[in-house]
Amino acid sequence: MPFTRISLHGGKPTEYLRALSDSLHQAMVDSFEVPPADRFQVFHQHAPGELVYDRDYLGGPRGEDFVLIAITAGKPRSTNTKQRFYRRLAECLAESPGIAPRDVMVVITPTQAEDWSFANGVALVDAVKV
């Protein structure tokens, strides 16, 4: 049940965003223990000067296709699972929509079931008990 925020420079066409969404989701299904029907993503497209990043820090040089993917995860994953996911994501995004692996940054934040409510004002921890 990850929730993903995807930040990138503005102006990308709908097809590009769909390809990014699909590739991200495929990588999550393939290697991050996410069911195929579990997709919650929000795109944040930024105007010039609103997406600030070091072009060379730990892995650059980064270009204008830089994308920051912030994943709020519903359960902890092992280090090996995360490493597989990072590799698979870079592969998928390179294939479609064509983002260079050096332009992909990922931050994963784990949470607990009580940190989520999917509907009706019910915490996930309570919904699972029903």
C-alpha angles and dihedrals in degrees: 000000000000120000112211131200113197116197122191142141114290128251101058114144121247091253091057092050091048091050091049091048093048094047092048091049092047091053090049092051093044098047115001100064095249121148115238094245094051107095123144114158136156124194121214112193113193133208119232110295095020097091106060120184139149107256093208108031113125102335112008165129088138122193140198092288091066111143127191114205115194113189122194101199124204094214136020118265127205121256090250091053091051092048091051089048094051091051094045092047092052089050094048095046092047089054095046130041087003103247114164112240090237088062095058120092122177131191119185121197116186121213139181129249092256089061092068135071115176097182148337095033091285121136114232090239088060095041091056090056093056 
